[in-house]
Structures are given as C-alpha cells and as structure tokens.
Amino acid sequence: MAVFQELRQPVLSLPWGNDTLPLEVLPFLEQFDHIVLWFGNDITGFNAARQLSKKLGYERCSLFRPLTPVPTPMDALRQGKSLSRILKFATRAGHQYIQHFKDLRFEVQSELSLVEQVKGIQFKRFPLLNKLLKGHRRGELTIVTGPTGSGKTTFISELSLDLCIQGVNTLWGSFEIKNVRLMKTMLIQFARKNLATHFAEFDKYADQFEQLPMHFMAFHGQESLKRVIDTMDHAVYVHDISHIIVDNLQFMMGMGQLGDRNRNFDRLTQQDEVVAAFRQFATSKNCHVTLVIHPRKEPNGEALHIGSIFGSAKASQEADNILLLQLVENMKVTTQPKKYIQVAKNRFDGDLGSMLLKFDKDSLSFGSKPSTSKPSTEENIQETIQPNNQLHSEHSEEASDEEL
C-alpha cells in the first residue's frame, strides 16, 4: 500500500510470508517484464527473494542484496524517503548459471558478518545438534543411515517436524512406511503424548497439525526416479517446499530403468545415478534433501562409519552431511551408550561428534521437551560426546521402524 500510494505502480503483497506465493497468482505476473522483490535486506529476505526469482525467472527479477541500507516501504514512507530512489538499489538477479564476484559480493559479506543467520534454521527439539551441524540450510544433501529397525524413521520424522513447526515447508517421500502410519507417529510426536490414551484431545492436536506446511508424496514401494523428481519439482514450484525427505533409497529403487532411458543398470550404477539426481536437485532448487540409505552390515559388531553406506563412494562424496545412527549391539565397546547420532561429515564447518539419544515411548520422541527453567547439560535428554568416549547411560525402550 505504501509503494502504491507513493508511486502508483502495480504491487503484490504476500500476507502469508515471503515463502508463500499462491499458484493462482502466477498467471497474472506473466504480463510484467520487470519484477522487484522487496523482502528486506537481511539474509532471510534475500534468500526468499532469490528462491522466488527462480520461479518467476531470473532475467526479469531484481532484488535487494543483503546489508543494503534499505528500510521497509512503510518505514521509508513515514521517514519521507524517496521510494523511487530506493528501488534503484535493487539489482538484477542475473543469469541462473553465470555468476561473477560482484553478483555474490554481498552474500560473501553476509557469510562473514551475519554468521548466526547463515547457520540456518536452529533445531528446537535437538538443541545440541546445533553445536555440530550449526543448523538446517537450504541447498544441502543430508544422508542418514543406521541398522534396520534402529529408529531412523522415528528420528527423522521428529527432526523434520521440529523444522516444519518453525515454518520450513516440508515434503515427505516415505517409500517404506505408509503415510497413515507415518502421520500417526508425527501427530503423537507433535502432541508429545500418546493420543491413544488421550483420544479426547485428538481433534485439538489434529486441527493444529493440519495447519503445518507438511506435505506427503503418495508413493509406496518401488518407483521410477523420473516420477519422484517430477513430483518434487512440482512441490517446490507450487508449495515452495524447502525440505524433502526420501525414506529410503533402497525401497524407491529397483525398477531397472531411470528417467526416460529404458536400459538395465547394475544396482550400484543405478544408485549412483539416483544420488546424483538428488544432489543436483538440492543445488538447483536450493532445497534441502534428506536421503535415507540402509548400511552394509559391519563384521564382528563394529560401529558404522562413512564406508558403511550401501553402494559406492558416490553417496558419501555428494553428501554435505552424513548422520549415522549407532547402536550398542553393533559395537565392540559395550560401555558406549545404547543409541546415539554421530555426525560423520559436515561440509559447512567440519565439526564432527555425537549426540546421545533417549527415547520416550509414550510420545515416540527422541527430542528434548520444552522447559520453563533452563536445564543443565546433565539434565538434558541429549548430551554431546566424542565417538570414542566411554559413557554410561540409562535409556528407556526404543521403538523400531517396524513398530511404526
């Protein structure tokens, strides 16, 4: 309204946030050769503008780089500043595949000066995971592996729920567990209580859960890579998805052909092409992809490592982050805790380490619960350890993926 009042130019407001542009609006924007995205001058606003410029077309979009001294339209109007002059600070988004230092100069500056924002979305239920991964960022590929039945899906569902509650538009592709059972688990994790014994509260939590930007692919079992990628691409375009979970790669694969090429591949070659496709998707769509891959069985009960990921080294090379769910049953050192998440690769800043997990069966939760008082490290449901430390810990019973 401030821009229209001052300049009498066509203006579109996004009342549901900068990440949400209704699909119905896109045809009305086709008539414009130049679109200015004014989402603020910080990292969050710039990333939202850059993401939207991909949808609208780089060649016709201009945006404000981070740290540019630009107020909001309303503040500028109140301060008597010239909005037409401010709009001149907006620079072209550029070509999608050609970049120069001047195009990224302000982003480099932001990496150095806005450290906390660059880290990404912080985990609320897993605060100690922030010390290792620093946060959740767009454009990265995370690979999670762990023994069958160890609770990988339970952990990842809560991790994704944690982010979704904070406004991260999420798409789940569960090829091993049906969506109804996955949603039931997530609803219990969302409520932080067993709704089977508190069924009177079902509608209350279901109504709240329904408002989350959480979407699910309607696939189960083996599916072609082309159809999955097309679905992901549609979800990013229509629902502005910024986090996609694929659980798991082995269940999705196995059709003997990938894309439009009707050729037979050996399993390792097929997996390499699938991983490469997800890597390229995460980068080109600026979307975080979390991919679950089953591990090889290690001899003599040895702990999992990066080489335990099934397939060739392609997956570990392409990944930005690798999370290993370790079990004491698979380890020689019996004094290790019963279950923990090990960050085995972290391309963001290289920090590695492990986080203990305790499982609350009533709420199907690994995450820490909110508290009015700040708990100490010992009182927290999680602890950080180094992989070789020997710790003793009492744990409640864990749920396996099969129990879901």
TISE-701376 format. One record per residue (C-alpha): residue in three letters; x, y negated, z negated. Coordinates in steps of 0.001 Angstrom, whole numbers, plus 524288, in hexadecimal, padded with zeros to 5 digits. Example, Ala and Ser with C-alpha at 12.3 -4.5 7.8 and 13.67 -1.06 7.14 Angstrom:
residues 2
[ALA [8300C 81194 7E188]] [SER [83566 80424 7E41C]] 
END
This chain:
residues 404
[MET [80000 80000 80000]] [ALA [80B49 7F6C8 7FD03]] [VAL [811BA 7F942 80A2F]] [PHE [804ED 7F7DD 81191]] [GLN [80176 7EB57 80A59]] [GLU [80EA6 7E559 80D81]] [LEU [8117A 7EA79 81B37]] [ARG [80460 7EF2A 82094]] [GLN [80AEB 7FB71 82597]] [PRO [804E0 8091E 8254D]] [VAL [80871 80FAE 81874]] [LEU [80644 81D62 81337]] [SER [806D8 82038 80497]] [LEU [8096D 82DB4 7FEC6]] [PRO [80193 82DE4 7F211]] [TRP [8052E 83C11 7EEF6]] [GLY [813BE 83971 7EF57]] [ASN [81E61 837C6 7F973]] [ASP [81F36 84670 7FBBD]] [THR [8110F 8479D 7FFF0]] [LEU [80C8A 84330 80D5D]] [PRO [7FF59 8496E 810EE]] [LEU [7FFBF 850D1 81DC3]] [GLU [7F384 849B3 82260]] [VAL [7FB05 83CCE 82282]] [LEU [805B2 84116 82BF8]] [PRO [7FDDF 83F20 8389D]] [PHE [7FB41 830E8 834E7]] [LEU [809E8 82E61 833DB]] [GLU [80CCF 8330C 841A0]] [GLN [80976 82599 84727]] [PHE [814C3 81EEA 84014]] [ASP [82269 81E0A 845F0]] [HIS [82896 81934 83952]] [ILE [8254E 81D64 82B65]] [VAL [82BDD 817C2 81F3A]] [LEU [82C08 82099 8134C]] [TRP [82C69 81801 80707]] [PHE [82D89 821A0 7FBC3]] [GLY [836F0 81A3E 7F31C]] [ASN [845AE 8196B 7F339]] [ASP [84970 824AE 7EA5C]] [ILE [84D4E 832A2 7EDA7]] [THR [83F96 83816 7EB69]] [GLY [83913 82E4A 7F466]] [PHE [843B3 82F92 7FEB3]] [ASN [842D7 83E70 7FEEE]] [ALA [83414 83DB5 8004B]] [ALA [83563 833FB 80B81]] [ARG [83FB8 83C26 81232]] [GLN [83757 84852 81108]] [LEU [82B79 84158 8168C]] [SER [83379 83BB8 821C3]] [LYS [83615 849B5 82634]] [LYS [8277E 84BD2 82761]] [LEU [824C4 83ECD 82E11]] [GLY [830F5 83EC5 836A9]] [TYR [83E67 83932 83382]] [GLU [83EB9 830BF 83FA0]] [ARG [83359 82810 83B69]] [CYS [83547 8277B 82CA9]] [SER [83CBA 81DAA 82468]] [LEU [83F25 81EB7 815D3]] [PHE [845F7 817FD 80A93]] [ARG [852FA 81DD0 806A6]] [PRO [855C8 8208E 7F83A]] [LEU [85A6C 81513 7F006]] [THR [855A7 80AFE 7F9FA]] [PRO [850C1 7FF72 7F1C7]] [VAL [84290 800D9 7F5EA]] [PRO [8372F 7FEFF 7EC60]] [THR [829DE 80520 7EDF2]] [PRO [8206B 7FDE5 7F6F9]] [MET [81831 7F945 7EB76]] [ASP [8240B 7F44C 7E3F4]] [ALA [82910 7ED5F 7F00A]] [LEU [81BF3 7E6A7 7F1EB]] [ARG [81B56 7E26D 7E3B0]] [GLN [82946 7DD36 7E440]] [GLY [82658 7D57D 7F081]] [LYS [8304D 7DCF1 7F8B7]] [SER [82EFE 7DE6F 80759]] [LEU [829FE 7EC0B 80A9F]] [SER [82D98 7EA6A 818F1]] [ARG [83B9A 7E7A5 814DD]] [ILE [83BC9 7F35D 80BBF]] [LEU [8372C 7FC3C 816B2]] [LYS [8438B 7F8C7 81E1F]] [PHE [84B37 8009B 813FB]] [ALA [844AA 80CF2 81929]] [THR [84DB1 81470 82244]] [ARG [84A8F 81E93 82C78]] [ALA [84A50 82C8A 827C6]] [GLY [85324 8300E 83337]] [HIS [85424 83C7B 83B20]] [GLN [8517F 84941 83439]] [TYR [85E22 84FC6 83886]] [ILE [86796 84451 83A23]] [GLN [86D27 83D23 82E7B]] [HIS [87799 83305 82BB7]] [PHE [87D35 82EC2 81EB7]] [LYS [8754E 82233 81F3D]] [ASP [868F8 82A9E 81FCD]] [LEU [86CAC 83198 8133B]] [ARG [87450 826E8 80C6B]] [PHE [86985 823BA 802C3]] [GLU [8674A 83224 80000]] [VAL [875BD 833E0 7FCE8]] [GLN [874E5 827F5 7F42E]] [SER [86903 82DDC 7ED72]] [GLU [87027 83ABB 7EB3E]] [LEU [87A70 8330B 7E3C1]] [SER [871EB 8294F 7DC73]] [LEU [864D1 83031 7DA61]] [VAL [86A34 83CE3 7D50F]] [GLU [85E45 840C0 7CD0F]] [GLN [854EE 83EF3 7D87A]] [VAL [85DB5 84677 7E1D5]] [LYS [85D66 8524F 7D8D3]] [GLY [84F39 85498 7DCA4]] [ILE [8433D 858F1 7D511]] [GLN [846A4 85D63 7C756]] [PHE [8416F 86A37 7C1F1]] [LYS [83883 86849 7B630]] [ARG [83697 87665 7B20F]] [PHE [844D0 879E1 7B47D]] [PRO [84C23 86DD0 7AFAE]] [LEU [858FE 874F0 7AE04]] [LEU [85899 878E6 7BC51]] [ASN [85A4D 86A65 7BF3F]] [LYS [867D1 86B23 7B935]] [LEU [86BB1 87512 7C393]] [LEU [863EC 871CE 7CFEC]] [LYS [861CA 86380 7CBEC]] [GLY [85434 863D0 7D20C]] [HIS [84BD0 867BF 7DDA2]] [ARG [84F4E 86134 7EA89]] [ARG [84986 86118 7F822]] [GLY [8509B 86766 8037B]] [GLU [8571B 8723D 7FBB1]] [LEU [85654 88109 7FCC6]] [THR [855E0 88893 7EFF4]] [ILE [85778 89757 7EFA9]] [VAL [85295 89EFD 7E3F0]] [THR [855C4 8AD3C 7E1C3]] [GLY [85429 8B713 7D6CB]] [PRO [850EA 8C567 7D490]] [THR [84392 8CA85 7D869]] [GLY [839C9 8C847 7CD7C]] [SER [84287 8BEB6 7C64D]] [GLY [838AD 8B39D 7C6D6]] [LYS [83DB2 8AB8F 7D24E]] [THR [83006 8A7FF 7D6EB]] [THR [82BCE 8A486 7C90A]] [PHE [8376F 89B78 7C765]] [ILE [83662 8950F 7D4C8]] [SER [827B9 8930B 7D3A1]] [GLU [829BA 88B7F 7C6FB]] [LEU [8353B 88404 7CCA1]] [SER [82D2E 87FD4 7D868]] [LEU [82191 87CBA 7CFA3]] [ASP [82A51 8740A 7C752]] [LEU [82DCF 86C13 7D369]] [CYS [82018 86C2A 7D926]] [ILE [81A78 86663 7CC99]] [GLN [823EE 85B23 7CECB]] [GLY [81E5B 858BE 7DC61]] [VAL [8271B 86149 7E4EE]] [ASN [81E61 86612 7F009]] [THR [82086 874C8 7F015]] [LEU [81DF3 88011 7F984]] [TRP [81EC9 88E2C 7F4EE]] [GLY [82138 89992 7FE0E]] [SER [81F44 8A5CE 7F5E5]] [PHE [82155 8B191 7FEBD]] [GLU [82268 8BB74 7F3A9]] [ILE [817F7 8B733 7E9ED]] [LYS [80A47 8B36F 7EE0E]] [ASN [80685 8A539 7EC4C]] [VAL [7FB8B 8A833 7E2A4]] [ARG [804F9 8AEA8 7D92A]] [LEU [80F19 8A412 7DB31]] [MET [8050F 8995E 7D8B9]] [LYS [8006B 8A064 7CC7D]] [THR [80E57 8A09C 7C741]] [MET [81089 89251 7CA79]] [LEU [803A2 88E4B 7C44C]] [ILE [8077D 89531 7B79E]] [GLN [814DB 88E9C 7B827]] [PHE [80E20 8819B 7BAB9]] [ALA [8050D 88356 7AEFF]] [ARG [81029 888D2 7A6A0]] [LYS [806CF 892D1 7A0E8]] [ASN [80086 89FC5 7A455]] [LEU [7F3D1 89BD3 7AAE5]] [ALA [7EEB1 8A9B9 7AA07]] [THR [7ED73 8A7B0 79B54]] [HIS [7E9B2 89952 79D0B]] [PHE [7E071 89B1F 7A87B]] [ALA [7D773 89034 7A3E6]] [GLU [7E22C 886BA 7A7D0]] [PHE [7E39F 88C29 7B59C]] [ASP [7DBEF 88173 7BC79]] [LYS [7E335 876DF 7B518]] [TYR [7F09D 87B66 7B999]] [ALA [7EBEE 87FF5 7C6FA]] [ASP [7E698 87257 7C9E0]] [GLN [7F3AC 86C4B 7C629]] [PHE [7FB83 87673 7CDB4]] [GLU [7F31F 8741A 7D9BC]] [GLN [7F7D0 86607 7DA3B]] [LEU [80627 869EF 7DB90]] [PRO [80C82 868A3 7E912]] [MET [80E9D 87762 7E969]] [HIS [80C11 87EF3 7F603]] [PHE [80D6A 88D48 7F99A]] [MET [81038 8945A 80658]] [ALA [80621 89EC7 8096E]] [PHE [8104A 8A929 80CC9]] [HIS [8130B 8B61C 80623]] [GLY [81D1B 8C02F 80A0C]] [GLN [824D5 8BFB1 816B6]] [GLU [82330 8B3B3 81F43]] [SER [82A27 8ADD4 82B09]] [LEU [833D5 8A2F5 8288B]] [LYS [82DA0 89A70 83300]] [ARG [82046 89ADA 82C9D]] [VAL [82603 897DF 81F3C]] [ILE [82E29 88C77 8244F]] [ASP [8227D 8871B 82BDA]] [THR [81A57 887A2 81F6B]] [MET [824F7 880DF 81798]] [ASP [8265D 87667 8220C]] [HIS [817A6 87409 8220E]] [ALA [81778 87302 81334]] [VAL [82290 86911 8131B]] [TYR [81BBD 860F3 81D80]] [VAL [80DEF 86185 817F8]] [HIS [81004 862E7 8093F]] [ASP [81D59 85C38 807FF]] [ILE [82312 86865 801B3]] [SER [83077 86642 7FB97]] [HIS [832AD 87397 7F516]] [ILE [83060 880EC 7FB5C]] [ILE [83218 88DFF 7F482]] [VAL [833B7 89A87 7FC69]] [ASP [83251 8A6AB 7F3ED]] [ASN [838B6 8AEA1 7F8F4]] [LEU [840F7 8AFF4 80528]] [GLN [840E3 8BEDC 805CD]] [PHE [83204 8BFA6 80584]] [MET [830C2 8B51C 80FE2]] [MET [83A51 8BBB4 81929]] [GLY [839C3 8C88B 82056]] [MET [83190 8C604 82C70]] [GLY [83CC1 8C8E9 835B7]] [GLN [83B9D 8BBE5 83CA8]] [LEU [83DC2 8ADBD 8391F]] [GLY [83773 8A212 83F79]] [ASP [833B0 8A402 84DAB]] [ARG [83ED8 8AD4C 850A2]] [ASN [83A41 8BB3A 851B7]] [ARG [8472E 8C18E 84E3E]] [ASN [84B31 8CB46 843F4]] [PHE [854D2 8C6DC 839AB]] [ASP [85BF1 8CE6C 82F5F]] [ARG [85783 8CA66 821E9]] [LEU [86359 8C22D 81E6D]] [THR [862DA 8BA84 82B20]] [GLN [8545F 8B86B 8292B]] [GLN [8566B 8B373 81B5B]] [ASP [8612E 8AA30 81FCD]] [GLU [85817 8A417 829BC]] [VAL [84D34 8A290 81FB8]] [VAL [85661 89C0D 815EE]] [ALA [85BB1 8930D 82088]] [ALA [84DD1 88F2C 8243F]] [PHE [84A69 88B93 81630]] [ARG [8573C 88423 814CA]] [GLN [8546E 87C4D 82118]] [PHE [8466C 879CF 81CB2]] [ALA [84AB2 874AB 80F64]] [THR [85448 86B49 815B4]] [SER [84C29 86681 82124]] [LYS [83F90 864F6 8195B]] [ASN [84661 85FBF 80D28]] [CYS [83F1C 86A1F 8055F]] [HIS [8444D 8729C 7FA4F]] [VAL [84310 88120 7FD7C]] [THR [84418 88B54 7F2B0]] [LEU [8468D 898DC 7F837]] [VAL [845F8 8A584 7F064]] [ILE [84EDA 8B099 7F4F8]] [HIS [85009 8BDBE 7EE35]] [PRO [85DF1 8C17E 7EA28]] [ARG [86607 8CD86 7ECB0]] [LYS [86762 8D6C0 7E143]] [GLU [8743F 8D4C2 7DA61]] [PRO [87BC6 8E0F4 7D625]] [ASN [87DCC 8E485 7C7EB]] [GLY [87437 8DA71 7C2EF]] [GLU [87C9B 8CED5 7C6E7]] [ALA [87706 8C121 7C6C3]] [LEU [871E1 8BB29 7D34C]] [HIS [87A6E 8B1AE 7DAD3]] [ILE [87967 8A9E8 7E775]] [GLY [87D8A 8B5D5 7EF3C]] [SER [87208 8BD57 7E984]] [ILE [86876 8B61C 7F260]] [PHE [8636A 8BFF2 7FC52]] [GLY [8688B 8BE13 80A1D]] [SER [87490 8B772 80F7A]] [ALA [87B4E 8AB88 809E0]] [LYS [8726B 8A2C1 8121F]] [ALA [8689E 8A088 8072D]] [SER [8729F 89C79 7FCF7]] [GLN [87997 893B8 806CB]] [GLU [86D3A 88C99 80AF2]] [ALA [867D5 88ABA 7FD2E]] [ASP [86993 87E27 7F598]] [ASN [865F8 884E3 7E8D2]] [ILE [86671 89327 7E4B2]] [LEU [85F50 897B3 7D878]] [LEU [861A5 8A562 7D32C]] [LEU [85801 8AB34 7C984]] [GLN [860A0 8B3E4 7C11A]] [LEU [85BFF 8BF3E 7B89C]] [VAL [86378 8C591 7AD79]] [GLU [85FD6 8D305 7B2C9]] [ASN [86854 8D036 7BE96]] [MET [87413 8CBB4 7B6CE]] [LYS [87F4B 8D28B 7B018]] [VAL [87FCA 8C894 7A50E]] [THR [8744B 8CC43 79C76]] [THR [8762A 8C06E 793AE]] [GLN [871A2 8B77A 79E9D]] [PRO [863D1 8B1EF 79D60]] [LYS [8590A 8BA28 7A323]] [LYS [855C3 8B105 7AE4E]] [TYR [85B3F 8A457 7B3A4]] [ILE [85C03 89C12 7BFF4]] [GLN [869A6 89A45 7C553]] [VAL [86C7B 88EEA 7CE89]] [ALA [876AE 89550 7D755]] [LYS [8773D 88A9B 7E1A0]] [ASN [87448 87C20 7E0CD]] [ARG [87810 8742D 7ECA6]] [PHE [87366 86758 7E6AA]] [ASP [87E5D 865D7 7DCBE]] [GLY [88403 8736C 7DACF]] [ASP [87FAC 87570 7CCB2]] [LEU [87D79 883D3 7C99D]] [GLY [878B0 88AEC 7BD87]] [SER [86D54 89250 7B7BB]] [MET [8609E 88FAF 7B0A9]] [LEU [85AAD 89933 7A6F5]] [LEU [84C7B 89CDE 7A8DE]] [LYS [8424D 8A0C2 79EEC]] [PHE [83529 8A598 7A365]] [ASP [8280D 8A29E 79D36]] [LYS [81EDE 8AD65 7A1AC]] [ASP [81295 8A640 79D6C]] [SER [8152C 89AD3 7A6BC]] [LEU [81DA0 8A262 7B099]] [SER [82777 8978E 7AE9D]] [PHE [8363A 89672 7AE49]] [GLY [835EC 887B4 7ACDA]] [SER [83702 87FB0 7A094]] [LYS [82A72 87A41 79AEC]] [PRO [82843 86BB9 7989D]] [SER [82B2E 8673C 78AD6]] [THR [82843 85AC6 7836A]] [SER [8359D 85B67 77D0D]] [LYS [84239 85D37 78485]] [PRO [84727 86B20 7821E]] [SER [85549 86E48 78003]] [THR [85CAB 876EF 78974]] [GLU [85B0C 8829B 78076]] [GLU [84C65 8805C 77F2E]] [ASN [84A5E 87F1F 78DC6]] [ILE [844B7 88AB4 7950E]] [GLN [85037 8898F 79E63]] [GLU [85ECA 888AE 79C49]] [THR [86A05 8868D 7A59B]] [ILE [87544 8900F 7A54E]] [GLN [88115 89349 7AD62]] [PRO [88037 8A04B 7B49E]] [ASN [88A9D 8A6FD 7AC51]] [ASN [88611 8A25E 79EF2]] [GLN [88121 8ACE6 795CB]] [LEU [874A1 8A8BF 78F0E]] [HIS [86A57 8AFC7 78726]] [SER [85C2F 8AC08 78952]] [GLU [84EDA 8B14B 78592]] [HIS [84544 8B196 790E8]] [SER [836EB 8B486 79275]] [GLU [83260 8BE3D 79CA5]] [GLU [83479 8BA31 7AADD]] [ALA [82A94 8BBB8 7B5A3]] [SER [82ED2 8C19D 7C274]] [ASP [829FF 8BD77 7CFE1]] [GLU [8223C 8CA26 7D07F]] [GLU [81A91 8C61B 7C44D]] [LEU [815A3 8BA3D 7CBA2]] 
END
